[in-house]
Amino acid sequence: MSSDLDPEDHKKRSRESVYVSVNAFSRVMAVIILMLVPGALGYFLDGLLKTSICVVIGFLAGMVIAGVGLMFVVRQANEDLKQKTKR
């Protein structure tokens, strides 16, 4: 029986695939949170200060922060893929 058809190998690859998916999902959720929190803080400040500009600044800052975070996520995913292909 070849190793590609081994049931234990198939289970191991299946579990690894789930771990990779959960890891990617958690990274994307972290980026989404990084995008929304500054806007929510701006909304809160607007309520306290009776202004309407802090929410705009907060969401713009959130988009910049999320963009940087997304670059880190993509860089890490590329490094993970390179390590996996070296095996």
Secondary structure in CASP SS format (residue, H / E / C, confidence):
PFRMAT SS
TARGET T0000
AUTHOR 0000-0000-0000
METHOD secondary structure of the structure
MODEL  1
M C 1.00
S C 1.00
S H 1.00
D H 1.00
L H 1.00
D C 1.00
P H 1.00
E H 1.00
D H 1.00
H H 1.00
K H 1.00
K H 1.00
R H 1.00
S H 1.00
R H 1.00
E H 1.00
S H 1.00
V H 1.00
Y H 1.00
V H 1.00
S H 1.00
V H 1.00
N H 1.00
A H 1.00
F H 1.00
S H 1.00
R H 1.00
V H 1.00
M H 1.00
A H 1.00
V H 1.00
I H 1.00
I H 1.00
L H 1.00
M H 1.00
L H 1.00
V H 1.00
P H 1.00
G H 1.00
A H 1.00
L H 1.00
G H 1.00
Y H 1.00
F H 1.00
L H 1.00
D H 1.00
G H 1.00
L H 1.00
L H 1.00
K C 1.00
T C 1.00
S C 1.00
I C 1.00
C H 1.00
V H 1.00
V H 1.00
I H 1.00
G H 1.00
F H 1.00
L H 1.00
A H 1.00
G H 1.00
M H 1.00
V H 1.00
I H 1.00
A H 1.00
G H 1.00
V H 1.00
G H 1.00
L H 1.00
M H 1.00
F H 1.00
V H 1.00
V H 1.00
R H 1.00
Q H 1.00
A H 1.00
N H 1.00
E H 1.00
D H 1.00
L H 1.00
K H 1.00
Q H 1.00
K H 1.00
T H 1.00
K H 1.00
R C 1.00
END
